[in-house]
Structure formats: C-alpha cells, structure tokens
Amino acid sequence: MRLGTLKLDQRHPILVETERQLSEYFAGERIRFEVPLEPRGSEFQKRVWSALKEIPFGKTRSYLDLAKTIGLPKASRAVGAANGKNPLSIILPCHRVVGANGALTGFAVGLEIKARLLTLEARAVERVTS
C-alpha cells in the first residue's frame, strides 16, 4: 500500500521518526513536531493547516481566530470544514481549535479525546514552567 510516494512500511525512516516524536508527545516530552509534511488538499485547506502549526502548544484558538490568521475573518465555517479534513491531526494540532465561547467542538475522534489532548498539553506546559 502506498501513501503518495511513501511506501507504508514500519521501517521507513519518516514513519520511524514520526512514531518516536508522537511517543515523546504522549509522554509529555515534546511540544513541537519536526517531521516533513506534505498534506494533500486544496490551497485553502493547506493555508488553514499551516495556521494550525502556529497555535502555541497548550493554547487554543477559535475558528474565528484561525480565519483571521489566514486573512479571511468571514470564513469561520470554511475554516472549520478545512480543520475537519486535516489529515495529520495532533501533528497539525486541530484539537487546539475551539468554539468562539471556548467550548470544545468538532473533533473527528470525539470531544473526549480532544479534551484529553488539551489536558496532556496543559500538564506538559505546567511541568516546563514550574
């Protein structure tokens, strides 16, 4: 099976490195991913996904904030749709995007997982700043 030009093979260096970095993230030891990314999507989706990388670790932004970041303040719904198509969640941290009132909304694997990811990040930030 192939993903783009990358053969899905557990020994592929990019997959090995991604696994290592994700393991460090879940252990609370990593706050930024450094793996090569080439997500496939429309130019608009890629702009949204790129903006996701700029949301600070342990912080959240609203869909409106993200729309403003990409220069389209009236595109909150479109930003939400692009966020929902994110092919690299966690690495492109779509879990850090919340509703305008701060409520957890829309996450492909469920709001409980979104809450857990945000809690994990808050604890890691607390450890680093204490």
C-alpha positions as CSV (number, residue, x, y, z in Angstrom):
1,M,0.0,0.0,0.0
2,R,1.3,3.5,-0.8
3,L,0.6,6.9,0.6
4,G,1.6,9.4,-2.1
5,T,5.1,8.4,-2.9
6,L,5.8,7.0,0.6
7,K,5.5,3.2,0.8
8,L,3.8,2.3,4.1
9,D,6.5,0.3,5.8
10,Q,7.1,0.4,9.5
11,R,10.9,0.7,8.8
12,H,10.6,3.8,6.7
13,P,12.7,6.5,8.4
14,I,10.0,9.1,8.3
15,L,7.5,6.7,9.9
16,V,10.0,5.7,12.5
17,E,10.8,9.3,13.3
18,T,7.1,10.2,13.4
19,E,6.4,7.4,15.8
20,R,9.3,8.5,18.0
21,Q,8.0,12.1,18.1
22,L,4.4,11.1,18.8
23,S,5.6,8.8,21.6
24,E,7.5,11.8,23.1
25,Y,4.4,14.0,22.7
26,F,2.2,11.5,24.6
27,A,4.9,11.2,27.3
28,G,4.7,15.0,27.7
29,E,8.3,15.4,26.5
30,R,7.7,17.0,23.1
31,I,5.9,20.3,22.3
32,R,6.8,20.7,18.6
33,F,6.9,18.2,15.8
34,E,9.7,18.2,13.3
35,V,8.7,15.8,10.6
36,P,8.4,16.7,6.9
37,L,4.8,17.3,6.0
38,E,3.1,17.4,2.6
39,P,-0.6,17.1,3.3
40,R,-2.8,16.9,0.3
41,G,-5.7,19.3,0.0
42,S,-6.9,22.5,-1.6
43,E,-4.8,25.6,-1.3
44,F,-7.3,26.9,1.2
45,Q,-7.1,23.8,3.3
46,K,-3.3,24.0,3.2
47,R,-3.5,27.6,4.5
48,V,-5.6,26.5,7.4
49,W,-3.4,23.5,8.2
50,S,-0.4,25.7,8.1
51,A,-2.0,28.2,10.5
52,L,-2.7,25.3,12.9
53,K,1.0,24.8,13.4
54,E,1.3,28.3,14.7
55,I,-1.2,27.8,17.6
56,P,1.1,27.7,20.6
57,F,1.4,24.4,22.5
58,G,-1.1,24.2,25.3
59,K,-3.2,27.1,23.9
60,T,-6.4,27.2,22.0
61,R,-7.8,29.4,19.3
62,S,-11.3,29.8,17.9
63,Y,-12.3,29.1,14.4
64,L,-12.7,32.9,14.0
65,D,-9.2,33.5,15.3
66,L,-7.9,31.0,12.8
67,A,-9.9,32.6,10.0
68,K,-8.4,36.0,10.9
69,T,-5.0,34.5,11.0
70,I,-5.3,33.4,7.3
71,G,-6.7,36.8,6.4
72,L,-10.3,35.7,5.9
73,P,-12.3,36.8,9.0
74,K,-15.6,35.8,7.5
75,A,-14.5,32.3,6.7
76,S,-15.0,30.7,10.1
77,R,-17.2,27.9,8.8
78,A,-14.9,27.2,5.9
79,V,-12.0,27.1,8.4
80,G,-14.0,24.6,10.4
81,A,-14.6,22.4,7.4
82,A,-10.9,22.5,6.4
83,N,-10.0,21.7,10.0
84,G,-12.2,18.7,9.8
85,K,-10.3,17.4,6.8
86,N,-6.9,17.7,8.5
87,P,-5.1,14.5,7.5
88,L,-2.4,14.9,10.2
89,S,-4.2,15.6,13.4
90,I,-2.0,16.0,16.5
91,I,1.0,16.9,14.3
92,L,-1.2,19.7,12.8
93,P,-3.0,20.4,16.1
94,C,-6.6,20.8,15.1
95,H,-7.5,19.8,18.6
96,R,-6.4,23.3,19.7
97,V,-9.3,24.9,17.8
98,V,-12.4,25.6,19.9
99,G,-15.7,27.4,19.5
100,A,-15.9,31.2,19.9
101,N,-17.1,30.8,23.5
102,G,-14.2,28.4,24.3
103,A,-16.4,25.3,24.1
104,L,-14.9,22.1,22.7
105,T,-16.4,21.5,19.3
106,G,-15.9,19.2,16.3
107,F,-13.1,16.7,16.6
108,A,-13.1,13.6,14.3
109,V,-12.3,11.1,17.1
110,G,-14.6,12.7,19.7
111,L,-14.6,15.5,22.1
112,E,-13.4,13.3,25.0
113,I,-10.1,12.7,23.1
114,K,-9.9,16.4,22.3
115,A,-10.2,17.2,26.0
116,R,-7.6,14.6,26.9
117,L,-5.1,16.1,24.3
118,L,-5.6,19.6,25.7
119,T,-5.2,18.3,29.3
120,L,-2.0,16.5,28.3
121,E,-0.6,19.7,26.8
122,A,-1.6,21.8,29.8
123,R,0.2,19.4,32.1
124,A,3.3,19.4,29.9
125,V,3.3,23.2,29.9
126,E,2.9,23.2,33.7
127,R,5.9,20.9,34.1
128,V,8.1,23.0,31.9
129,T,7.1,26.3,33.6
130,S,7.3,25.0,37.2
